[in-house]
Amino acid sequence: MLSPRTRAIDALDTINNIIHSETIHMITIKQLAKMAGVSPSTVMNVLHGRTHKVNDATLDRVRKIIADTNYVTNMGGRLLKKHDSRLIGVIITWSIREEQNVAQDPFFGEIIGALEREIRSHGYVMMLYTSGDIDESIAMAKSWLVEGLIVLGCPTADCACFMRRSPIPLVFIDSYFNDDGLPYTNVGLDDRRGGYLITEYLIRQGHRRVAFLANNGRPPSGLDGERLAGYQDALRDNGLPVADSDYFPISHRMDERHGFLRSFAAGIMRQYSALVFSSDFLAVDAMVTLYDLGIRVPTDISICGFDDNIFAAKSRPRLTTVRQVVPEKAAHAVAMLLRLIRQEPLEQRICRLGVSLTIGDSVRIMRGV
């Protein structure tokens, strides 16, 4: 067995030969492993961030050789192997956001970061793509030879198109499907339960006139529809009237949304003591708009959201909201996709994660409670 000193000298000689060679332009993982005196799998662990499997001394040695050789993964060569690209595509359907890019949305920012960590921890590379066109998204996936797809925020009508047109293993996040017999795989929340919990909380605080507002149509579909259904369930269970007129769709366009909120505050909002929004973004945006109009939360109106993201944490008053654990959602989605890629059976294809309440300061306790 070579001594550490001899191995180090051999490694330096190999590095110099590579650097000064006119014919060798690319170094392989096997060469890196030989220079470091470790196995190729150890080098792969370092390259893919699985550093908990490598001791500190070996990690430092491998990283130094990677840096000295200016090693870059030969992804082009790997892409030639159709079933070993080690790429996972993440597609976000973002067709309606003309005035805001996806990175500005706190939920999508958090889920993208969580997915990237999970995907990298399994030795894969994430490819992010935003599009409102199904054919374009599938063409991208095929051209890059991704091994699997994760699709976020897909409208119900588009989910079937993805399933029928994509030959690639596919997992949805936060999607709802038609009963069409297709083998959908989805990781989402118990959205209906969340809508119920937040509305029941308001009722316990003495609120009897509660409105629901969402960035969707009339009636809302998908997760907004489920959250609205939970809100209505809570009203019924507590003997309160349920009326379609208590649901208000609000635009994704800021100018239209703020125009509606100003009109709403000057008129019909006076009929309500509390507002439930389908997301923290909409709730905090409303709080700011109402503040500019001289309307105080919770003194003049109580407001709740859904997500418990950074908007809720930074708002003042602190927003009362429904909490979801985004990293847990990402972990489930990646684990399910990898099982599909390996053609392993899934215990369940539709996963609904639990929710809970985060109680802030945006809800007023009504008199007599």
C-alpha positions as MATLAB code, in Angstrom:
seq = 'MLSPRTRAIDALDTINNIIHSETIHMITIKQLAKMAGVSPSTVMNVLHGRTHKVNDATLDRVRKIIADTNYVTNMGGRLLKKHDSRLIGVIITWSIREEQNVAQDPFFGEIIGALEREIRSHGYVMMLYTSGDIDESIAMAKSWLVEGLIVLGCPTADCACFMRRSPIPLVFIDSYFNDDGLPYTNVGLDDRRGGYLITEYLIRQGHRRVAFLANNGRPPSGLDGERLAGYQDALRDNGLPVADSDYFPISHRMDERHGFLRSFAAGIMRQYSALVFSSDFLAVDAMVTLYDLGIRVPTDISICGFDDNIFAAKSRPRLTTVRQVVPEKAAHAVAMLLRLIRQEPLEQRICRLGVSLTIGDSVRIMRGV';
ca = [
       0.000    0.000    0.000;
       1.338    3.422   -0.912;
       2.152    5.810    1.911;
       0.102    9.036    2.203;
       3.184   11.040    1.135;
       3.750    8.898   -1.987;
       0.043    9.047   -2.822;
       0.072   12.834   -2.501;
       3.130   13.136   -4.792;
       1.474   10.884   -7.386;
      -1.675   12.989   -7.181;
       0.264   16.213   -7.758;
       2.078   14.668  -10.723;
      -1.234   13.607  -12.241;
      -2.688   17.094  -11.718;
       0.329   18.709  -13.387;
       0.083   16.329  -16.330;
      -3.570   17.185  -16.782;
      -3.039   20.915  -16.457;
      -0.131   21.022  -18.918;
      -1.407   18.394  -21.367;
      -2.438   19.625  -24.817;
      -4.577   16.550  -25.471;
      -6.443   15.902  -22.221;
      -9.263   18.406  -21.673;
     -11.475   16.560  -19.198;
     -10.825   14.606  -16.042;
     -12.990   11.707  -14.947;
     -14.319   10.765  -11.524;
     -12.112    7.658  -11.596;
      -9.052    9.860  -12.107;
     -10.114   12.125   -9.247;
     -10.565    9.085   -7.031;
      -7.106    7.732   -7.913;
      -5.501   11.095   -7.135;
      -7.246   11.296   -3.776;
      -6.628    7.658   -2.917;
     -10.336    7.030   -2.399;
     -13.103    5.167   -4.184;
     -15.146    6.753   -7.012;
     -18.226    6.522   -4.793;
     -16.511    8.744   -2.206;
     -15.815   11.350   -4.887;
     -19.476   11.128   -5.978;
     -20.586   11.677   -2.390;
     -18.501   14.845   -2.178;
     -19.675   16.141   -5.573;
     -23.339   15.618   -4.682;
     -23.161   17.089   -1.188;
     -23.459   13.821    0.734;
     -20.625   14.946    2.993;
     -21.992   13.231    6.112;
     -20.684    9.993    4.577;
     -17.083   11.295    4.349;
     -14.681   12.054    7.207;
     -13.241   15.562    7.469;
      -9.689   14.704    6.341;
     -10.873   12.842    3.253;
     -13.393   15.590    2.479;
     -10.689   18.278    2.558;
      -8.370   16.178    0.351;
     -11.040   15.440   -2.262;
     -12.261   19.044   -2.348;
      -8.713   20.334   -2.842;
      -8.117   18.006   -5.790;
     -11.481   18.942   -7.316;
     -10.516   22.622   -7.030;
      -6.964   22.095   -8.313;
      -8.179   20.250  -11.402;
     -11.045   22.712  -12.085;
     -13.319   19.688  -12.315;
     -16.725   20.253  -13.867;
     -19.317   17.477  -14.041;
     -19.616   16.102  -17.546;
     -23.405   16.502  -17.664;
     -23.419   16.441  -21.448;
     -21.960   12.944  -21.478;
     -24.385   11.757  -18.857;
     -27.299   13.110  -20.837;
     -26.383   10.704  -23.604;
     -27.519    7.940  -21.271;
     -31.256    8.322  -21.495;
     -32.044    6.745  -18.151;
     -29.117    8.150  -16.168;
     -29.258   11.905  -16.593;
     -29.640   12.395  -12.809;
     -31.870   15.369  -13.643;
     -35.242   16.011  -12.045;
     -37.368   18.700  -13.633;
     -39.468   21.010  -11.465;
     -42.170   22.824  -13.437;
     -44.134   25.725  -12.011;
     -47.262   26.748  -13.900;
     -47.131   30.538  -13.721;
     -49.113   31.730  -16.728;
     -51.211   34.406  -14.995;
     -48.462   36.331  -13.205;
     -47.786   39.118  -15.688;
     -46.441   41.555  -13.121;
     -44.631   39.277  -10.667;
     -41.982   36.626  -11.237;
     -42.165   33.301   -9.469;
     -39.209   33.990   -7.167;
     -41.126   36.870   -5.557;
     -43.861   34.558   -4.274;
     -42.840   33.444   -0.747;
     -44.475   30.018   -0.984;
     -42.852   29.148   -4.309;
     -39.508   30.501   -3.106;
     -39.654   28.239   -0.055;
     -40.823   25.119   -1.901;
     -38.174   25.560   -4.626;
     -35.432   25.778   -1.988;
     -36.791   22.746   -0.124;
     -37.077   20.686   -3.319;
     -33.535   21.570   -4.393;
     -32.131   20.406   -1.045;
     -34.066   17.147   -1.181;
     -33.172   16.429   -4.799;
     -29.483   17.172   -4.230;
     -29.399   14.991   -1.097;
     -30.370   12.013   -3.266;
     -27.584   12.661   -5.796;
     -29.759   14.341   -8.430;
     -29.721   17.816   -9.951;
     -32.813   20.007  -10.098;
     -33.811   21.769  -13.301;
     -36.358   24.551  -12.716;
     -38.742   25.639  -15.437;
     -41.685   28.049  -15.320;
     -44.340   27.870  -17.988;
     -48.043   28.098  -18.599;
     -47.893   25.834  -21.657;
     -48.097   22.056  -21.186;
     -46.624   21.105  -24.576;
     -43.704   23.456  -24.016;
     -43.047   21.972  -20.568;
     -43.130   18.376  -21.796;
     -40.907   19.216  -24.780;
     -38.384   20.709  -22.359;
     -38.462   17.600  -20.181;
     -37.900   15.306  -23.151;
     -35.099   17.380  -24.653;
     -33.187   17.437  -21.376;
     -33.925   13.752  -20.736;
     -35.013   14.366  -17.159;
     -35.673   11.193  -15.188;
     -38.731   12.586  -13.421;
     -40.958   15.645  -13.130;
     -42.471   17.537  -10.214;
     -45.256   19.933  -11.215;
     -46.431   22.697   -8.875;
     -49.677   24.628   -8.990;
     -51.179   22.809  -11.949;
     -54.852   23.615  -12.676;
     -57.174   20.609  -12.537;
     -57.946   20.747  -16.257;
     -54.228   20.664  -17.149;
     -53.292   17.741  -14.881;
     -54.882   15.169  -17.196;
     -53.000   16.639  -20.167;
     -49.692   16.273  -18.323;
     -50.517   12.665  -17.429;
     -51.544   11.689  -20.964;
     -48.686   13.425  -22.796;
     -45.730   12.845  -20.503;
     -43.887    9.496  -20.671;
     -41.815   10.594  -17.675;
     -42.596    9.682  -14.021;
     -44.587   12.580  -12.630;
     -45.567   13.877   -9.180;
     -47.830   16.875   -8.623;
     -47.763   19.235   -5.653;
     -50.942   20.981   -4.455;
     -53.137   19.704   -7.264;
     -56.650   18.303   -7.467;
     -57.852   15.966  -10.190;
     -60.924   14.927  -12.098;
     -62.222   11.400  -11.571;
     -60.917   10.154  -14.929;
     -59.105    6.981  -13.875;
     -55.580    8.281  -14.508;
     -52.912    7.236  -11.959;
     -52.152   10.667  -10.490;
     -49.562   11.091   -7.751;
     -49.850   14.200   -5.591;
     -48.532   15.706   -2.373;
     -50.727   18.394   -0.889;
     -52.434   19.534    2.261;
     -55.674   18.762    3.987;
     -56.851   22.117    2.609;
     -60.454   21.569    3.622;
     -59.392   20.916    7.203;
     -57.333   24.120    7.149;
     -60.317   26.172    5.996;
     -62.376   24.589    8.752;
     -59.834   25.213   11.531;
     -59.360   28.916   10.800;
     -63.095   29.584   10.500;
     -63.932   27.638   13.647;
     -61.284   29.656   15.497;
     -62.940   32.901   14.395;
     -66.324   31.624   15.513;
     -64.904   30.743   18.947;
     -63.682   34.330   19.207;
     -67.253   35.539   18.724;
     -67.293   36.275   14.979;
     -70.574   35.531   13.239;
     -70.165   37.345    9.922;
     -67.074   36.038    8.157;
     -66.154   36.515    4.486;
     -63.818   34.335    2.402;
     -61.558   35.858   -0.270;
     -59.408   33.983   -2.785;
     -57.385   34.591   -5.922;
     -59.654   32.392   -8.055;
     -62.907   32.322   -9.999;
     -66.491   31.803   -8.906;
     -66.812   29.125   -7.720;
     -63.128   28.582   -6.920;
     -61.453   25.317   -7.902;
     -58.516   23.293   -6.651;
     -57.047   24.128   -3.256;
     -58.958   27.423   -2.991;
     -62.169   25.506   -3.553;
     -61.259   23.033   -0.807;
     -60.352   25.809    1.634;
     -63.671   27.526    0.884;
     -65.489   24.227    1.457;
     -63.822   23.903    4.869;
     -64.877   27.440    5.752;
     -68.455   26.589    4.804;
     -68.352   23.327    6.799;
     -67.366   25.245    9.932;
     -70.210   27.718    9.473;
     -72.746   24.899    9.069;
     -71.428   22.947   12.056;
     -71.856   26.028   14.220;
     -75.365   26.820   13.041;
     -74.367   29.856   10.972;
     -75.766   30.623    7.504;
     -73.749   29.697    4.405;
     -74.131   32.048    1.443;
     -72.337   32.145   -1.908;
     -72.376   35.936   -1.597;
     -69.887   35.700    1.294;
     -67.199   34.489   -1.111;
     -65.264   37.213   -2.971;
     -62.860   36.421   -5.828;
     -60.015   38.929   -6.058;
     -57.701   39.555   -8.980;
     -54.075   38.462   -9.222;
     -53.385   41.874  -10.785;
     -52.339   44.332   -8.092;
     -54.166   47.379   -9.461;
     -57.444   45.476   -9.859;
     -57.070   43.795   -6.470;
     -56.365   47.060   -4.652;
     -59.217   48.773   -6.459;
     -61.574   46.035   -5.284;
     -60.288   46.246   -1.692;
     -60.843   50.000   -1.599;
     -64.415   49.617   -2.838;
     -64.973   46.659   -0.534;
     -63.722   48.614    2.505;
     -65.957   51.572    1.703;
     -69.065   49.426    1.380;
     -69.891   45.784    1.977;
     -66.947   45.013    4.282;
     -68.891   46.759    7.072;
     -71.201   43.728    7.147;
     -68.335   41.496    8.311;
     -66.245   41.335   11.453;
     -63.589   39.002    9.974;
     -62.047   38.098    6.620;
     -60.415   34.765    5.739;
     -57.953   34.924    2.837;
     -56.803   31.812    0.971;
     -53.123   32.791    1.315;
     -50.873   34.860    3.549;
     -49.812   36.937    0.552;
     -53.389   38.090   -0.059;
     -54.050   38.586    3.651;
     -50.993   40.766    4.295;
     -51.512   42.669    1.047;
     -55.042   43.461    2.254;
     -53.762   44.512    5.684;
     -51.393   47.025    4.087;
     -54.065   48.369    1.731;
     -56.570   48.771    4.579;
     -53.933   50.414    6.763;
     -53.442   53.072    4.085;
     -57.190   53.671    4.246;
     -57.063   54.194    8.005;
     -58.625   50.816    8.809;
     -56.936   49.064   11.704;
     -56.429   45.325   12.154;
     -57.800   43.807   14.349;
     -59.629   46.773   15.954;
     -61.774   47.525   12.900;
     -61.591   44.179   11.078;
     -60.026   40.785   11.841;
     -57.943   39.094    9.126;
     -56.604   35.533    8.731;
     -54.458   33.848    6.096;
     -53.205   30.438    5.012;
     -49.597   29.120    4.743;
     -47.741   30.644    7.737;
     -44.937   31.901    5.528;
     -42.517   34.789    6.006;
     -45.246   37.330    5.192;
     -47.239   36.134    8.190;
     -44.195   36.134   10.478;
     -43.121   39.671    9.517;
     -46.553   41.315    9.425;
     -47.631   43.609   12.229;
     -49.936   42.722   13.775;
     -48.678   39.141   13.468;
     -51.057   37.290   11.168;
     -53.236   34.461   12.464;
     -52.998   31.758    9.829;
     -53.049   28.077    8.894;
     -49.606   26.499    9.125;
     -48.145   24.098    6.606;
     -44.638   22.589    6.762;
     -43.174   23.171    3.295;
     -39.982   21.061    3.723;
     -42.166   18.080    4.651;
     -44.140   18.553    1.448;
     -40.928   18.646   -0.599;
     -39.526   15.536    1.104;
     -42.664   13.528    0.383;
     -42.782   14.651   -3.251;
     -39.149   13.735   -3.956;
     -39.421   10.382   -2.148;
     -42.542    9.451   -4.132;
     -40.954   10.495   -7.426;
     -37.818    8.440   -6.793;
     -39.969    5.371   -6.143;
     -41.736    5.960   -9.466;
     -38.371    6.353  -11.240;
     -37.179    3.066   -9.731;
     -40.529    1.477  -10.616;
     -41.209    0.661   -6.994;
     -44.771    0.480   -5.617;
     -46.228    3.433   -3.709;
     -48.134    2.916   -0.480;
     -50.373    5.809   -1.435;
     -50.519    8.038   -4.490;
     -52.512   10.914   -2.978;
     -50.848   12.322    0.130;
     -52.598   15.024    2.168;
     -50.375   16.439    4.908;
     -51.850   17.785    8.128;
     -52.243   21.456    9.029;
     -52.448   23.426   12.269;
     -53.159   26.970   13.436;
     -50.643   29.696   14.176;
     -52.339   32.235   16.425;
     -51.127   35.780   15.935;
     -52.565   39.180   16.796;
     -54.787   39.866   13.790;
     -58.060   38.570   15.290;
     -60.146   40.535   17.726;
     -62.055   38.779   20.505;
     -65.630   39.994   20.180;
     -67.638   41.098   23.203;
     -69.732   38.538   24.972;
     -67.372   35.621   24.285;
];
